Amino acid sequence: MSGARYVSLLWGQVRHNNRVFWRTPAAAFFTLALPVIFLILFSVIFGDIEVGGGYGFAQFFAPAMAVFAAVSSSFSNLAIGVSYSRDQGVLKRVRGTPLPAWVYMAGRICSGVWMAVLSVGLMFLLGWAFFDFRMVWGNLGTALLVFVVGVATFSALGLAVCAVLKNADSSPAVANGVFLPMAFVSGIFIQLDDAPRWLQIVGDVFPLKHFAGPFGEAFNPLHESPILGWEHLGVMALWLLFGMVIITRYFTWDPRGE
């Protein structure tokens, strides 16, 4: 099969998964609507606070919500969506078709990445249109690198969660039960500079803080020190490797009940 044929099949899978996403109100709400609601609420409540240098609250909060939406698009979407597809026998049926299994899974992942890109763009657009967010174009390359590594990491971790779950019914509780506490200890909603040291250490262990930190600093016009330290990429790469190991060891295409 030619490379062009593989690209055509992959594109078809991405389009199919995008249509399924928009036809699932719960997925669209938690992936796109919830971060938008957080951005609007927090920006309205704290909008009159001048953080520094003439910049408003949204200048620092919009990138955090962009990361929140991107991780929801990759991690939660894959953990929940692939789990339900497995329990419904979709994955098993795919293995019995001429479609290469890797093309199907790559389509799921690329669809999640596209939703992550869309959600990040939406956060910045709303921040710019309504809350005086300003792009820092000089750091865009760094932000893109962090985004790519971060989304790859959480895509792998989403599939890893799916790999260890016994059934899809528990996937929303497990995915959100992991993601939301991680968001709080990683400083997504509030800065933890004055939090207990042990809580800061917990945040340092998980990859979300190493995604949100340098990504947010890339859009912070007041930040003067180097943005991206190798420790951020290193932590995310270790979690990416961990996710791949779990997927390789435990992921199955057949429903768990069989």
C-alpha positions in Angstrom: 0.0 0.0 0.0 1.4 3.4 -1.0 2.2 6.2 1.4 -0.5 8.4 -0.2 -3.1 5.6 0.5 -2.1 5.5 4.2 -2.4 9.3 4.4 -5.9 9.1 2.8 -6.9 6.4 5.3 -5.5 8.4 8.2 -7.3 11.5 7.1 -10.6 9.6 6.8 -10.2 8.4 10.4 -9.5 11.8 11.7 -12.6 13.2 10.0 -14.7 10.4 11.3 -13.5 10.9 14.9 -14.0 14.6 14.7 -17.7 14.0 13.6 -18.1 11.5 16.5 -16.7 14.1 18.9 -19.1 16.8 17.9 -22.0 14.4 18.1 -21.1 13.6 21.8 -22.3 16.6 23.8 -20.6 15.5 27.0 -17.2 15.2 25.3 -17.6 18.6 23.7 -18.6 20.2 27.0 -15.8 18.9 29.1 -13.2 19.5 26.3 -14.1 22.9 25.1 -17.0 24.4 27.0 -15.7 23.8 30.5 -12.3 25.6 30.0 -14.2 28.5 28.3 -16.5 28.8 31.3 -13.5 28.8 33.7 -11.7 31.4 31.6 -14.8 33.7 31.5 -15.6 33.3 35.2 -12.1 33.8 36.6 -11.5 36.7 34.2 -14.7 38.4 35.1 -14.1 37.9 38.9 -10.4 39.0 38.8 -10.5 41.1 35.7 -10.0 44.4 37.6 -6.8 43.1 39.2 -3.7 44.4 37.4 -1.1 41.7 37.8 1.8 43.9 36.8 3.2 46.0 34.0 -0.2 47.1 32.9 -1.2 43.5 32.1 -4.5 42.0 33.2 -5.4 38.7 34.8 -6.2 37.0 31.5 -2.7 37.5 30.3 -1.6 34.9 32.7 -4.7 32.8 33.1 -5.6 32.2 29.4 -2.4 30.1 28.8 -3.3 28.0 31.8 -6.8 27.4 30.5 -5.3 26.6 27.1 -3.2 23.8 28.7 -6.2 22.6 30.7 -8.2 22.3 27.4 -5.3 20.7 25.5 -4.8 18.0 28.2 -8.6 17.4 28.3 -8.6 17.0 24.5 -5.7 14.5 24.6 -5.7 12.7 27.9 -9.4 12.6 28.9 -10.7 12.2 25.4 -8.5 9.2 24.6 -8.9 7.5 28.0 -12.7 7.7 27.9 -13.3 7.4 24.1 -11.0 4.5 23.4 -12.3 2.6 26.5 -15.9 2.9 25.3 -14.9 1.8 21.7 -13.2 -1.2 23.2 -16.1 -2.2 25.3 -18.5 -1.8 22.4 -16.4 -4.1 20.3 -15.3 -1.4 17.9 -11.6 -2.0 18.4 -12.1 -5.8 17.9 -14.0 -5.2 14.7 -11.3 -2.9 13.4 -8.8 -5.7 13.8 -10.9 -7.8 11.5 -11.0 -5.2 8.7 -8.3 -4.4 6.1 -7.7 -1.1 7.9 -4.3 -1.2 9.6 -4.8 -1.0 13.4 -2.1 1.7 13.7 -4.0 3.9 11.2 -7.1 3.6 13.3 -5.3 4.5 16.5 -3.3 7.2 14.8 -6.6 8.7 13.7 -7.9 8.8 17.2 -4.7 10.4 18.5 -4.5 13.0 15.6 -8.2 13.9 16.2 -7.3 14.6 19.9 -4.4 16.7 18.8 -6.6 18.7 16.5 -9.1 19.3 19.3 -6.2 20.4 21.5 -5.0 22.9 18.8 -8.6 24.1 18.4 -9.1 24.5 22.1 -5.8 26.4 22.6 -6.7 28.8 19.8 -10.2 29.3 21.2 -8.7 30.2 24.6 -6.4 32.8 23.1 -9.0 34.2 20.8 -11.5 34.7 23.7 -8.7 36.2 25.9 -7.7 38.6 23.1 -11.3 39.6 22.1 -12.7 40.2 25.6 -10.0 40.2 28.3 -7.1 42.1 26.8 -4.8 39.1 26.3 -1.8 39.9 24.1 0.3 37.4 22.2 4.0 37.3 22.8 5.1 36.2 19.3 8.8 36.0 20.0 8.3 33.0 22.2 5.9 31.1 19.9 8.5 28.6 18.9 9.2 27.6 22.5 5.4 27.4 23.2 5.0 25.1 20.2 7.7 22.8 21.3 6.2 22.6 24.8 2.8 22.0 23.3 4.0 19.1 21.1 5.8 17.3 23.9 3.0 18.0 26.3 0.2 16.7 24.1 2.3 13.6 23.1 2.8 12.9 26.8 -0.8 13.2 27.8 -2.0 11.2 24.7 0.2 8.3 25.8 -1.0 8.6 29.4 -4.6 8.7 28.2 -4.1 5.4 26.3 -2.2 4.0 29.3 -5.2 4.7 31.6 -7.4 3.0 29.0 -5.0 0.0 29.0 -5.4 -0.7 32.7 -9.1 0.0 33.0 -11.4 -3.1 33.3 -14.4 -1.4 31.7 -15.4 1.8 30.1 -18.0 2.7 32.8 -15.2 3.7 35.2 -13.2 5.6 32.6 -14.8 9.1 33.2 -14.4 8.8 37.0 -10.8 7.6 36.7 -9.7 10.1 34.0 -11.2 13.1 35.7 -10.2 11.8 39.1 -6.6 11.8 37.9 -6.7 15.0 35.8 -8.6 17.5 38.0 -6.5 17.0 41.2 -3.4 17.1 39.1 -4.5 20.4 37.6 -4.8 21.9 41.1 -1.5 20.7 42.4 0.2 21.8 39.2 -0.9 25.4 39.6 -3.4 25.5 36.7 -6.1 27.5 38.6 -4.1 29.2 41.4 -0.4 29.7 42.0 1.1 27.5 44.7 4.1 29.6 45.6 2.9 29.9 49.2 1.5 26.3 49.4 3.2 23.7 51.7 6.4 22.4 50.3 5.2 18.8 50.1 2.3 19.9 47.8 4.8 21.7 45.6 6.9 18.6 45.4 3.8 16.5 44.4 3.2 19.0 41.6 6.8 18.7 40.5 6.5 14.9 40.1 3.6 15.0 37.6 4.0 16.2 34.0 1.2 18.8 33.9 3.2 21.3 35.9 6.1 20.9 33.4 3.6 21.5 30.6 1.8 24.5 32.0 4.8 26.2 33.5 6.9 26.9 30.4 3.9 27.2 28.2 2.5 30.0 30.4 5.9 31.7 30.7 6.1 31.8 26.9 3.1 34.2 27.0 4.2 36.1 30.0 5.7 39.5 28.8 7.2 40.1 32.2 9.3 36.9 32.2 13.0 37.6 31.7 14.8 34.4 32.6 15.1 31.4 30.3 11.7 29.8 29.7 12.4 26.2 28.9 14.7 24.2 31.1 15.6 20.7 30.1 14.1 19.5 33.4 10.6 20.3 32.0 11.2 18.3 28.8 12.9 15.6 30.8 10.0 15.0 33.2 7.5 15.0 30.3 9.6 12.6 28.3 9.9 10.2 31.3 6.1 10.2 31.7 5.7 9.7 27.9 8.0 6.7 28.1 6.1 5.4 31.2 2.8 5.7 29.2 4.3 3.8 26.3 5.5 1.0 28.5 2.0 0.6 30.1 0.4 0.6 26.6 2.8 -2.0 25.3 2.3 -4.2 28.3 -1.4 -4.0 29.0 -3.4 -2.5 26.1 -5.8 -4.9 24.4 -8.1 -4.5 21.5 -10.7 -6.9 22.8 -13.3 -6.1 25.4 -12.1 -7.0 28.9 -15.0 -9.3 29.5 -13.7 -11.7 26.8 
